[in-house]
Amino acid sequence: MSVYDADLTALDGTPGVLADQKGKVTLLVNVASKCGLTPQYTQLEELQRRFGDQGFTVVGVPCNQFMEQEPGSPEEIATFCSTTYGVTFPLTEKVEVNGDDRSPLYSELTAVPDSDDGTVGDIRWNFEKFLVGRDGEVLARFNPTVVPDDPKVVDAIEAAL
């Protein structure tokens, strides 16, 4: 299965948010508004602006599974992201990334080993990142503490472009 075949709705209710990314290099990130890692939104938006015209996009996937750090409604999440961090990249509906109600997308993603330590399985925290190629194949997984502008993330994006 291509990651782009996963059926997810955009935060605003528009269907097919991942299908719209087919043919692009995509950085999928489970995000949260009330997390110590939330300032990573700034770097994610910088990546979007730097590489967006080269066929790249960030897609934020809100999740409230980690200490309920994404409690807001879709409207509250959208407002927070746009007014606080100037986010222009797509955001999906809120999903479960672990457990019995895990999104099928994350069932696929969690099988990919981490680029640093080889960890597979459950998402460890907010802001875990997955780089997806134009064909929908997962190219790399980065743990939550790897910042979006870390050279290994940037190098992987540039290689995929």
N, C-alpha and C positions, 0 to 999 in steps of 0.2 A: 504494500500500500504506500502511495505517496502521501507525505504529510499534508499536501495541499488538497487531498481528497477528504480529510476530516471535516465533518459537518459542524461548523461553529458559526454562531451568529455574532455580529459586531455588537459592541456595547450599546449602540443606538437601535438595535433590533434588526438591522439589515442582515439578511442571510448570506452565507457563502464568503465570509471574511477571508478564510484561507484560500479558497478557490481563486479569489481575486489576486492572490500573490503568485500564482503559477507562473513560472518562467523567471522569477526573481530569486535572488539570494536573500534569505530571510533569517533574522535573529529572533527566535521565539523566546520570550522571557515571562515567567510567572511573576506578576507584580503585586505590590500592596502599598497602600497610601500611608500607613502608620507604622512603618518598619524602620529600623535603624539603617537599612540599606536603601530606603526610598530615594535619597539623593542621587542614586544611580540613574534616575530618570534624566538628569542633566546630561550625563555622558551618552545615554541611549539616544536622546534627541540630537546630540552632536554627531553621532554616527549616522543618524537618519539624514541630517543635512549634508554631511560630508559625502556620503555614498549614494544617496537617494536617486540622483540623476544617472547613476551607473547601473541601475537595475537591482537596487538593494532596498530592503525595508526592515524595520523593526516591527514586531507585532507583540504588544503587551497582552498578557493573559491574566486578568485579575483572579486572585484566589484568596479565600478567607480561612484557609485551613491551619495557618501558622499563627497561633495566639490571637486569632480573630483580628488580624491587622489590616483587613480589607472589608470593613463592615458596611460600607456605603452602598447606596442605591446606584444604578447605572448613571443617573444624572449627577449624583454627588461625585462619583469617581471621575467622570468626564470633566466636570468643572474643576476639580482639584488638579487633575493632570494638565489641563490647558492653562489655567490661571497661575498655578504655582511653578510649573516646569516648562510651559510652552509646548507641550507635547503635540506633535502633528501626525505621528504614526498611528496606525490602527490599533484599537483596543477591542478585545473580544468580550463576550459575555463572561460573567464570573463562572469559573469551573472548579471542580475537584481535581486535584493532581495526584492524590494518593487515596488508597482505601477502596472499599467496595464500590463506591460511586465515581471512581476515577474516570475522567473523560477518555474516550477511545484514543484521542490524540496522545495523551500522556501514557497510555498503555504502550504505545509505540515508542515514544521518546525515552521512557525509563529503561528500555532495553539497551540503550547506547551507553558505552562506558565513558566516564569522565576523562577528559584529555590529559589531566595531570596525574590522577591516582588510580584510574581504571574502575572507579566505583560505578556499579550499575544498580538499578532498582529505584526505590522511592526517591522523590524529590526531597532534598534535605532542608530547604528553607526558601523563602522568597528570593526572587532574582536569580534563580538558576537559569542558565542560558543554553540554547541549542541553536547551532548554525545549520541551516538547511540549504542545500543546493537548489539550483534552478529546476532540477528534475524531481524535487521533493524528497531526496535522500538526505538523511541526517549526517552531516559531515563532522560535527564536533559538539562536545558537551563541556560546559564550563561551570564550576561550582559557584555558589552565590557570592562568595567573597572576591572572586576575580572580577575586577571592575571592567565595565564595557570598553574602556579605552586602553586596557592592558595590551601591550604589543602582541601577545599571542592571539588575542581576539581580533585585533586589527589585521594582523598578518593573515589569519585564517579567512577573514572577509575578503581581503585583497586577492588572495589566491583563488577564492571561489568566483570572484568577479571576472 
